[in-house]
Amino acid sequence: MEQAEGNNWKTAWEQVAEEEWKNEQYAADEDRRVCQSPGLQLQPEAIAALGGMNPENAWSQITMLVMVVIDEHREDAEKLGQQLGIGGYWIDPTDLDQLYIRATELNPIFAVNEFNYVNPEIRLDRPRLFEEISPLDALRAVIKMWTQNSHRNEAF
């Protein structure tokens, strides 16, 4: 672990996440203006995956499932995080909490575009999506969204 300003300690995940946000064209550091922009458009593939479902509703259900697995099945969530090696780093159990926080801060349109790009097999067109996807599968998909996504600079 490295020491950050103000003598606060950051995990490797926090450091990598912070650098990722700084370096992302569409997720500028603190205000993340571009990825929060109201002008974002859904990609055609994401529109198809949503099938008329509101992106805010779909993303809310996905993040709710992630929260459920972190809160109610922490040990399974930790094992999955270690197995998938969030961003190649896994040092601290709070890494899951950081992943959840980052996911909930995303603009739903941006999030659905990114989620669908890496997880095209997951249909988001169900009004009760949270009943049809297991919380662990939702966490796996969100982790993949960050670890297996190489198109962000080309996406918008």
ABEGO torsion letter per residue (X at the ends): XBBBBGGBBBBAAAAAAAAAAAABAABBBAAGAAAABAABBBBAAAAAAAGGBBAAAAAAAAAAAAAAAAAAAAAAAAAAAAAAGBGGBBABAAAAAAAAAAAAABBAAAAAAAAAAABAABBAABABAAAABBAAAAAAAAAAAAAABAAAAAAX
